[in-house]
């Protein structure tokens, strides 16, 4: 089994996301993820979350909020993955050039326009919209999401169970806007007007520049 953390660093209205496009033979290649990784021997999940966020982003976080526990049976086709899910709203520092991929602050309203794992589209809604703690199992087969089972815990210890198959989730039929994985521009180049995250052609909406391929958004005044 694999023991890991998954962390979503947030600031008002935005979430820090990582576009996995740098590592060879990465099973997450082309996907946008939160930050995190495997626990070291003797490490608590909270210690792992703080360390992984720093290593992958350069940000020093405090008080990671444990929001849920995720189980992925045979996620890579071989091993079960058990993941502590954290939300992080207390942090400081400047972003680095991450060795894991391209970092970007994504408007929360555009998170679901990104090419995400389909199960992520489920639990990210819980993370953004619901303060209940949850434990959930997400079942994949050969990389395709099939179903989930979840238990939600209320403040008084109440338990609510929920289970859905992929076909019961209409939002999974929505286009993700995913472009070809791995096509990443080194920077935003005004001379050819391409997205600085995925290299696609962005569009301008009022005072914002929005990439329809990866969902990245920036103000026109940003450098």
C-alpha positions as CSV (number, residue, x, y, z in Angstrom):
1,X,0.0,0.0,0.0
2,X,1.0,3.6,-0.4
3,X,0.4,6.3,2.3
4,X,0.3,9.8,1.0
5,X,-1.0,13.4,1.5
6,X,-2.9,15.6,-0.9
7,X,-2.9,19.3,-0.1
8,X,-4.9,22.2,-1.6
9,X,-3.3,25.5,-0.7
10,X,-5.8,28.4,-1.0
11,X,-6.0,32.1,-0.9
12,X,-9.3,34.1,-1.3
13,X,-11.1,32.8,-4.4
14,X,-8.2,30.8,-5.7
15,X,-6.5,27.4,-5.2
16,X,-2.9,26.5,-6.0
17,X,-2.7,23.7,-8.6
18,X,0.1,21.7,-10.1
19,X,0.1,20.7,-13.8
20,X,2.0,17.4,-14.0
21,X,4.1,17.8,-17.1
22,X,7.7,17.5,-16.1
23,X,8.4,14.0,-14.8
24,X,9.0,11.0,-17.2
25,X,6.6,8.0,-16.8
26,X,4.3,10.0,-14.5
27,X,0.9,8.3,-14.2
28,X,-0.5,11.8,-13.5
29,X,1.0,13.2,-16.7
30,X,-1.2,16.0,-18.2
31,X,-3.4,16.1,-15.1
32,X,-3.8,19.0,-12.7
33,X,-3.4,18.0,-9.0
34,X,-3.0,19.5,-5.6
35,X,0.4,19.2,-3.9
36,X,1.6,16.3,-1.7
37,X,3.3,13.0,-1.7
38,X,4.3,9.8,0.2
39,X,4.9,9.8,3.9
40,X,8.4,9.3,5.1
41,X,9.1,6.7,7.9
42,X,8.1,8.1,11.3
43,X,6.3,11.1,9.7
44,X,2.8,12.3,10.7
45,X,0.4,13.2,7.9
46,X,0.6,16.9,9.0
47,X,4.4,16.8,8.9
48,X,4.3,15.3,5.5
49,X,1.8,17.9,4.2
50,X,4.0,20.8,5.4
51,X,7.2,19.2,4.0
52,X,5.7,18.3,0.6
53,X,4.1,21.7,0.1
54,X,7.4,23.4,0.8
55,X,9.4,21.0,-1.5
56,X,6.9,21.3,-4.4
57,X,6.0,25.0,-4.1
58,X,8.5,26.8,-1.8
59,X,5.6,27.9,0.4
60,X,5.8,27.4,4.2
61,X,2.4,26.5,5.5
62,X,1.0,26.3,9.0
63,X,-1.9,24.5,10.5
64,X,-2.9,22.2,7.7
65,X,-6.6,21.4,8.0
66,X,-7.4,17.7,7.7
67,X,-10.6,17.6,5.7
68,X,-10.9,14.0,4.6
69,X,-9.4,10.5,4.1
70,X,-9.4,9.0,0.6
71,X,-9.0,5.3,-0.3
72,X,-8.0,4.3,-3.9
73,X,-8.0,0.5,-4.3
74,X,-5.3,-0.7,-6.7
75,X,-5.2,2.9,-8.1
76,X,-2.0,2.2,-10.2
77,X,-3.3,-1.3,-11.0
78,X,-1.2,-2.9,-8.2
79,X,-1.3,-1.1,-4.8
80,X,-4.0,0.5,-2.7
81,X,-3.4,4.2,-2.0
82,X,-4.5,5.8,1.3
83,X,-4.5,9.6,1.2
84,X,-4.9,12.3,3.9
85,X,-6.6,15.3,2.3
86,X,-5.7,18.7,3.6
87,X,-6.8,22.3,3.0
88,X,-4.2,24.9,3.7
89,X,-5.1,28.6,4.2
90,X,-2.1,29.7,6.4
91,X,1.1,30.0,4.4
92,X,3.9,32.4,3.4
93,X,6.6,32.7,0.8
94,X,7.0,32.9,-2.9
95,X,6.4,30.2,-5.5
96,X,9.4,28.3,-6.9
97,X,9.9,26.6,-10.2
98,X,8.5,23.3,-9.0
99,X,10.3,20.0,-9.9
100,X,7.0,18.3,-10.1
101,X,5.3,20.5,-12.8
102,X,3.9,23.9,-13.5
103,X,2.3,25.8,-10.6
104,X,-0.6,28.2,-11.0
105,X,-3.2,30.0,-8.9
106,X,-6.5,28.9,-10.4
107,X,-9.8,30.8,-9.8
108,X,-12.1,28.4,-7.9
109,X,-14.8,28.9,-10.5
110,X,-12.4,27.6,-13.1
111,X,-11.1,24.6,-11.2
112,X,-13.4,22.1,-12.9
113,X,-12.4,23.4,-16.4
114,X,-9.0,21.8,-15.8
115,X,-8.1,18.2,-16.9
116,X,-8.5,16.5,-13.5
117,X,-8.8,12.9,-12.4
118,X,-12.6,12.3,-12.5
119,X,-12.7,11.4,-8.9
120,X,-11.1,14.7,-8.0
121,X,-14.1,16.4,-9.5
122,X,-16.2,14.8,-6.8
123,X,-14.2,15.4,-3.7
124,X,-13.1,18.9,-4.7
125,X,-16.7,19.9,-4.6
126,X,-16.9,18.6,-1.0
127,X,-13.7,20.4,-0.1
128,X,-14.8,23.8,-1.5
129,X,-18.5,23.7,-0.5
130,X,-18.8,21.6,2.6
131,X,-17.1,21.7,6.0
132,X,-18.0,18.2,7.0
133,X,-15.2,15.7,7.4
134,X,-15.4,12.7,5.1
135,X,-13.9,9.3,4.4
136,X,-14.4,8.1,0.8
137,X,-13.3,5.3,-1.5
138,X,-12.8,6.0,-5.2
139,X,-12.7,3.0,-7.4
140,X,-10.8,3.1,-10.7
141,X,-10.2,0.4,-13.3
142,X,-7.3,0.9,-15.8
143,X,-7.4,4.6,-15.1
144,X,-11.2,5.0,-15.6
145,X,-13.2,6.2,-12.6
146,X,-16.1,3.8,-11.8
147,X,-17.7,4.8,-8.5
148,X,-17.3,6.2,-5.0
149,X,-18.6,5.4,-1.5
150,X,-18.4,8.0,1.2
151,X,-19.2,8.6,4.8
152,X,-19.7,12.2,6.0
153,X,-19.3,13.1,9.6
154,X,-21.3,16.0,11.2
155,X,-20.2,18.1,14.1
156,X,-22.2,16.0,16.5
157,X,-20.9,12.7,15.2
158,X,-23.7,12.2,12.9
159,X,-22.9,9.9,9.9
160,X,-24.3,10.2,6.4
161,X,-23.5,7.6,3.8
162,X,-23.4,8.2,0.1
163,X,-22.5,6.1,-2.9
164,X,-22.6,6.9,-6.6
165,X,-21.6,5.4,-9.8
166,X,-19.9,7.4,-12.5
167,X,-23.0,7.4,-14.7
168,X,-25.0,9.0,-11.9
169,X,-22.8,12.1,-11.9
170,X,-23.9,14.4,-14.7
171,X,-21.1,16.8,-14.2
172,X,-18.6,14.2,-15.3
173,X,-20.1,14.3,-18.8
174,X,-19.1,18.0,-19.0
175,X,-16.1,18.7,-21.3
176,X,-13.0,19.2,-19.2
177,X,-11.3,21.6,-21.7
178,X,-8.2,19.4,-21.6
179,X,-5.6,20.0,-24.3
180,X,-3.0,17.5,-25.4
181,X,-0.9,16.6,-22.2
182,X,2.6,17.8,-22.1
183,X,2.3,20.8,-24.3
184,X,3.6,23.5,-21.9
185,X,4.9,26.9,-22.8
186,X,8.0,28.1,-20.9
187,X,6.3,31.5,-20.3
188,X,3.5,33.7,-21.5
189,X,4.7,35.3,-24.7
190,X,2.7,38.4,-25.7
191,X,4.1,38.3,-29.2
192,X,2.3,35.1,-30.1
193,X,-0.5,35.3,-27.4
194,X,-0.2,31.9,-25.9
195,X,-1.1,30.6,-22.4
196,X,1.9,30.5,-20.2
197,X,0.7,27.2,-18.6
198,X,-0.3,25.0,-21.5
199,X,0.6,26.9,-24.7
200,X,-3.0,27.2,-26.0
201,X,-4.6,30.4,-27.4
202,X,-6.2,32.3,-24.5
203,X,-9.2,34.6,-24.8
204,X,-9.8,38.0,-23.2
205,X,-12.9,38.6,-21.0
206,X,-13.2,42.1,-19.8
207,X,-10.0,42.7,-17.8
208,X,-9.1,39.0,-17.5
209,X,-7.2,36.6,-19.8
210,X,-8.7,33.1,-19.7
211,X,-7.3,29.9,-21.3
212,X,-10.1,27.7,-22.5
213,X,-7.8,24.7,-22.7
214,X,-6.4,24.5,-19.1
215,X,-8.6,27.1,-17.3
216,X,-5.7,29.3,-16.2
217,X,-6.8,32.9,-15.6
218,X,-4.9,36.1,-15.0
219,X,-5.6,39.8,-14.9
220,X,-4.5,41.7,-17.9
221,X,-2.3,43.9,-15.7
222,X,-0.3,40.9,-14.4
223,X,3.3,40.8,-15.5
